[in-house]
């Protein structure tokens, strides 16, 4: 994962509410767990359009979180499958 992981970590630390440091750990965790913020970061890394829309109003609904994170995993897989393998 090397470079991809570093790009995600850098974006999480600098964008949105995480850059300000004004949130407590539980709030930051919940913002990550709902998948909205991570999907936004993934769109910055790979802006190719997808047919799937994330659920922006999760409101502690586990099923909506799972759907958002499933979309995120699919987009990560697509990103790696589309990249040429360097040998």
N, CA, C and O of each residue as an XYZ file, in Angstrom:
348
protein
N       0.809     -1.201      0.000
C       0.000      0.000      0.000
C       0.848      1.259      0.000
O       0.387      2.294     -0.480
N       2.031      1.213      0.503
C       2.997      2.299      0.530
C       2.500      3.689      0.216
O       1.966      4.368      1.093
N       2.667      4.132     -1.030
C       2.344      5.497     -1.428
C       0.883      5.857     -1.229
O       0.569      6.976     -0.824
N      -0.015      4.921     -1.509
C      -1.440      5.183     -1.343
C      -1.757      5.474      0.113
O      -2.459      6.437      0.418
N      -1.247      4.655      1.004
C      -1.502      4.834      2.436
C      -0.962      6.178      2.927
O      -1.619      6.862      3.712
N       0.208      6.548      2.474
C       0.791      7.834      2.864
C      -0.057      8.999      2.369
O      -0.228      9.988      3.083
N      -0.592      8.893      1.152
C      -1.444      9.960      0.618
C      -2.725     10.096      1.426
O      -3.165     11.210      1.711
N      -3.328      8.964      1.798
C      -4.555      9.005      2.599
C      -4.267      9.615      3.967
O      -5.021     10.471      4.431
N      -3.197      9.189      4.613
C      -2.851      9.720      5.938
C      -2.604     11.224      5.870
O      -3.049     11.965      6.746
N      -1.906     11.672      4.849
C      -1.631     13.105      4.721
C      -2.925     13.887      4.536
O      -3.087     14.960      5.117
N      -3.833     13.369      3.745
C      -5.097     14.070      3.520
C      -5.968     14.081      4.773
O      -6.596     15.094      5.079
N      -6.012     12.969      5.499
C      -6.809     12.906      6.725
C      -6.311     13.933      7.728
O      -7.106     14.562      8.427
N      -5.006     14.103      7.798
C      -4.427     15.029      8.767
C      -4.594     16.494      8.375
O      -4.570     17.370      9.239
N      -4.764     16.769      7.082
C      -4.773     18.164      6.659
C      -6.122     18.692      6.212
O      -6.331     19.905      6.212
N      -7.043     17.820      5.830
C      -8.331     18.284      5.328
C      -9.420     18.146      6.375
O      -9.330     17.337      7.298
N     -10.438     18.952      6.205
C     -11.626     18.840      7.040
C     -11.355     19.118      8.502
O     -10.410     19.830      8.840
N     -12.181     18.556      9.371
C     -12.093     18.831     10.799
C     -10.830     18.266     11.443
O     -10.470     18.675     12.547
N     -10.153     17.336     10.774
C      -8.981     16.701     11.364
C      -7.778     17.630     11.386
O      -6.907     17.501     12.246
N      -7.725     18.555     10.455
C      -6.616     19.486     10.390
C      -6.616     20.496     11.518
O      -5.561     20.982     11.924
N      -7.800     20.814     12.027
C      -7.889     21.847     13.058
C      -7.541     21.334     14.447
O      -7.074     22.095     15.295
N      -7.770     20.037     14.683
C      -7.503     19.476     16.004
C      -8.534     19.888     17.041
O      -8.305     19.725     18.239
N      -9.674     20.422     16.595
C     -10.693     20.902     17.527
C     -11.687     19.830     17.956
O     -12.551     20.105     18.789
N     -11.595     18.621     17.416
C     -12.550     17.573     17.756
C     -11.943     16.580     18.737
O     -10.732     16.361     18.757
N     -12.814     15.983     19.555
C     -12.327     14.940     20.447
C     -12.137     13.654     19.643
O     -12.602     13.554     18.508
N     -11.455     12.674     20.232
C     -11.122     11.443     19.523
C     -12.353     10.667     19.075
O     -12.355     10.114     17.975
N     -13.402     10.609     19.895
C     -14.602      9.875     19.526
C     -15.274     10.504     18.303
O     -15.688      9.788     17.392
N     -15.382     11.812     18.274
C     -16.003     12.494     17.136
C     -15.188     12.262     15.872
O     -15.759     12.013     14.810
N     -13.872     12.339     15.965
C     -13.026     12.101     14.798
C     -13.179     10.663     14.318
O     -13.250     10.414     13.114
N     -13.228      9.722     15.247
C     -13.405      8.315     14.875
C     -14.734      8.119     14.151
O     -14.784      7.433     13.130
N     -15.805      8.710     14.665
C     -17.118      8.552     14.053
C     -17.144      9.180     12.657
O     -17.790      8.649     11.754
N     -16.455     10.293     12.474
C     -16.381     10.916     11.151
C     -15.670     10.003     10.152
O     -16.012      9.992      8.969
N     -14.698      9.248     10.617
C     -14.025      8.292      9.738
C     -14.874      7.045      9.532
O     -14.936      6.513      8.424
N     -15.530      6.574     10.591
C     -16.281      5.322     10.535
C     -17.503      5.403      9.633
O     -17.961      4.375      9.135
N     -18.044      6.595      9.410
C     -19.232      6.673      8.555
C     -18.886      6.601      7.070
O     -19.778      6.445      6.236
N     -17.606      6.712      6.731
C     -17.152      6.525      5.358
C     -17.271      7.736      4.458
O     -16.757      7.715      3.339
N     -17.927      8.784      4.906
C     -18.128      9.962      4.052
C     -16.796     10.648      3.765
O     -16.448     10.882      2.608
N     -16.063     10.965      4.812
C     -14.801     11.688      4.667
C     -13.779     10.864      3.877
O     -13.078     11.400      3.020
N     -13.696      9.564      4.166
C     -12.730      8.714      3.455
C     -13.091      8.593      1.975
O     -12.198      8.531      1.130
N     -14.377      8.559      1.647
C     -14.778      8.536      0.238
C     -14.412      9.840     -0.455
O     -14.026      9.833     -1.624
N     -14.529     10.960      0.254
C     -14.136     12.242     -0.327
C     -12.640     12.263     -0.619
O     -12.210     12.774     -1.653
N     -11.853     11.707      0.291
C     -10.403     11.626      0.070
C     -10.105     10.737     -1.134
O      -9.248     11.060     -1.956
N     -10.821      9.612     -1.230
C     -10.592      8.701     -2.351
C     -10.902      9.391     -3.678
O     -10.213      9.159     -4.671
N     -11.925     10.232     -3.703
C     -12.244     10.969     -4.931
C     -11.144     11.961     -5.299
O     -10.956     12.263     -6.477
N     -10.420     12.466     -4.313
C      -9.291     13.356     -4.611
C      -8.124     12.560     -5.181
O      -7.413     13.041     -6.063
N      -7.927     11.351     -4.682
C      -6.842     10.498     -5.173
C      -7.163      9.976     -6.569
O      -6.303      9.963     -7.450
N      -8.403      9.549     -6.762
C      -8.828      8.994     -8.042
C     -10.182      9.601     -8.404
O     -11.217      9.069     -8.000
N     -10.197     10.701     -9.155
C     -11.438     11.429     -9.423
C     -12.325     10.819    -10.497
O     -13.343     11.411    -10.858
N     -11.964      9.644    -11.020
C     -12.837      9.033    -12.035
C     -14.238      8.873    -11.456
O     -14.400      8.460    -10.308
N     -15.226      9.193    -12.238
C     -16.597      9.117    -11.729
C     -17.014      7.675    -11.432
O     -16.615      6.738    -12.123
N     -17.817      7.527    -10.399
C     -18.393      6.226    -10.076
C     -19.907      6.364    -10.135
O     -20.446      7.464    -10.022
N     -20.574      5.254    -10.311
C     -22.031      5.270    -10.376
C     -22.661      5.202     -9.002
O     -23.878      5.328     -8.871
N     -21.861      5.007     -7.990
C     -22.392      4.844     -6.646
C     -22.292      6.150     -5.877
O     -21.262      6.823     -5.894
N     -23.356      6.487     -5.218
C     -23.367      7.689     -4.375
C     -23.307      7.265     -2.920
O     -23.983      6.326     -2.499
N     -22.492      7.968     -2.167
C     -22.397      7.657     -0.750
C     -23.567      8.273      0.002
O     -24.173      9.244     -0.450
N     -23.869      7.701      1.138
C     -24.924      8.207      2.007
C     -24.332      9.303      2.874
O     -23.466      9.038      3.708
N     -24.796     10.533      2.682
C     -24.220     11.666      3.401
C     -24.824     11.877      4.783
O     -24.249     12.596      5.600
N     -25.949     11.276      5.055
C     -26.607     11.427      6.359
C     -26.735     10.060      7.006
O     -27.796      9.436      6.955
N     -25.656      9.598      7.614
C     -25.605      8.263      8.189
C     -26.383      8.186      9.505
O     -27.099      7.213      9.741
N     -26.250      9.194     10.355
C     -26.986      9.262     11.628
C     -26.926      7.962     12.439
O     -27.949      7.455     12.899
N     -25.718      7.438     12.603
C     -25.480      6.225     13.394
C     -26.172      4.979     12.856
O     -26.350      4.017     13.602
N     -26.568      4.967     11.586
C     -27.175      3.791     10.960
C     -26.049      2.885     10.463
O     -25.304      3.243      9.551
N     -25.941      1.719     11.072
C     -24.860      0.793     10.743
C     -24.928      0.366      9.280
O     -23.892      0.245      8.627
N     -26.122      0.138      8.762
C     -26.255     -0.297      7.372
C     -25.756      0.760      6.396
O     -25.137      0.426      5.385
N     -26.018      2.029      6.687
C     -25.523      3.096      5.813
C     -24.004      3.210      5.897
O     -23.341      3.471      4.894
N     -23.463      3.018      7.082
C     -21.991      3.015      7.224
C     -21.380      1.903      6.393
O     -20.401      2.112      5.676
N     -21.968      0.714      6.495
C     -21.449     -0.436      5.740
C     -21.509     -0.154      4.247
O     -20.564     -0.465      3.522
N     -22.607      0.429      3.778
C     -22.714      0.761      2.357
C     -21.621      1.742      1.941
O     -21.000      1.566      0.893
N     -21.381      2.770      2.747
C     -20.343      3.755      2.418
C     -18.968      3.113      2.390
O     -18.177      3.382      1.486
N     -18.677      2.277      3.358
C     -17.357      1.652      3.414
C     -17.191      0.608      2.307
O     -16.083      0.402      1.813
N     -18.279     -0.045      1.917
C     -18.231     -0.983      0.797
C     -17.904     -0.245     -0.495
O     -17.103     -0.721     -1.300
N     -18.517      0.910     -0.692
C     -18.215      1.741     -1.857
C     -16.744      2.153     -1.840
O     -16.076      2.128     -2.874
N     -16.245      2.529     -0.669
C     -14.841      2.917     -0.535
C     -13.910      1.770     -0.926
O     -12.955      1.979     -1.675
N     -14.173      0.578     -0.433
C     -13.330     -0.586     -0.745
C     -13.366     -0.870     -2.248
O     -12.330     -1.157     -2.847
N     -14.553     -0.792     -2.859
C     -14.652     -1.004     -4.307
C     -13.836      0.022     -5.079
O     -13.160     -0.317     -6.050
N     -13.900      1.282     -4.643
C     -13.140      2.330     -5.333
C     -11.638      2.128     -5.174
O     -10.877      2.395     -6.104
N     -11.207      1.663     -4.018
C      -9.778      1.375     -3.819
C      -9.357      0.223     -4.726
O      -8.298      0.285     -5.351
N     -10.167     -0.820     -4.802
C      -9.853     -1.950     -5.696
C      -9.764     -1.488     -7.145
O      -8.839     -1.866     -7.865
N     -10.722     -0.673     -7.571
C     -10.722     -0.162     -8.941
C      -9.472      0.659     -9.212
O      -8.883      0.569    -10.289
N      -9.071      1.458     -8.235
C      -7.870      2.281     -8.373
C      -6.647      1.397     -8.629
O      -5.851      1.681     -9.524
N      -6.500      0.346     -7.859
C      -5.332     -0.518     -8.019
C      -5.423     -1.391     -9.258
O      -4.400     -1.684     -9.877
N      -6.605     -1.807     -9.630
C      -6.743     -2.640    -10.823
C      -6.496     -1.834    -12.089
O      -6.047     -2.384    -13.094
N      -6.782     -0.541    -12.052
C      -6.594      0.302    -13.233
C      -5.156      0.767    -13.387
O      -4.741      1.141    -14.483
N      -4.388      0.746    -12.296
C      -2.989      1.206    -12.357
C      -2.136      0.133    -13.033
O      -2.282     -1.053    -12.736
N      -1.249      0.542    -13.938
C      -0.343     -0.445    -14.523
C       0.655     -0.926    -13.478
O       1.118     -0.153    -12.638
N       0.970     -2.184    -13.543
C       1.941     -2.773    -12.604
C       3.351     -2.525    -13.136
O       3.674     -2.885    -14.268
N       4.170     -1.911    -12.311
C       5.564     -1.643    -12.700
C       6.424     -2.832    -12.284
O       6.331     -3.306    -11.151
N       7.234     -3.296    -13.174
C       8.111     -4.437    -12.852
C       9.541     -4.017    -12.972
O      10.442     -4.824    -12.744
